[in-house]
Amino acid sequence: FVSDFGSASALLELFPSMGGVLQYQKLEEGSTLLSESFLGVDKALLGGAAFYHPSAPYEQKLLPWTSDGFAWEWGGQNLSAQWSRIDEILSSLSPSSGVVWEAQTNAALTEWFGSNFDFKTELAPLFDQEQYFGFTPEGNFLFIAELEAGEAKQVDALKDRLAQHLTFNLTHTNEKGEVVAEQVKPSVELVKQNETVTYEFKVNGEAKLSLVLLNDAVILSNSSELALSTLDKALGHSEGRNLQELEGLLPGSDEVLILHCPLLPDGNILKTLVGGFESILTTRKLFDDGVFTRTALKAQL
């Protein structure tokens, strides 16, 4: 997202110091490498301003709604504020970098919401509470966002934009035996049950995208099964996820990143780099003057 080498160099200069410790544990269920590190920020380059100051603690409310089986997961608090702070820092270091940051964010969402979509004003306000992203080896994704009172109307407006701009690639064989691809717009079906509203984006009767709207959260997935299992946990109809593997890492953190290495796609450069591990669990705490990170690297048995 940084537009040129000069801007990248300036961004790296924000972090002039780093310190950390490592600890190795060998247990019956395998060995684990634990690390703690602090990446210091030169606040003088920010005019003495804080690098980032979280406005609310990360309470991990959404993690129990999720399931095992994801290759990559991220959970955190107030993604909107983090995005805006990155925008401010890039703009102060190099004005063109801030412009590129915003333009590329909007471009990444064009397929979903259309070319005139503005992330900062139309989507970012919904990201001021807790969020979760997860991706499975099969290419399915799960997104959950905690909502405040009144934000359901904004989600409904975004649903309408999805219905207007979203298309799906379908292939079929024509009379000449040629495989032909076409872009198909989905139909949107509404299912309402008690205080839960589900929008199914369907092509030829098959659900391609599910958007579930609760009073205090929204669930989005390209797997209706994944959306429904998440909803069951959110409503307390099934047992929440066991988060034992994150014990000792989550307390006091602002965000968590989880990689289940064997589930990463074959050929992925990340899997090549970390293929010898069972999982990599990382949490970060953001401070005015730096970033504190805890990491647990669990070796495969």
Disulfide bonds with the S-S distance in Angstrom:
none
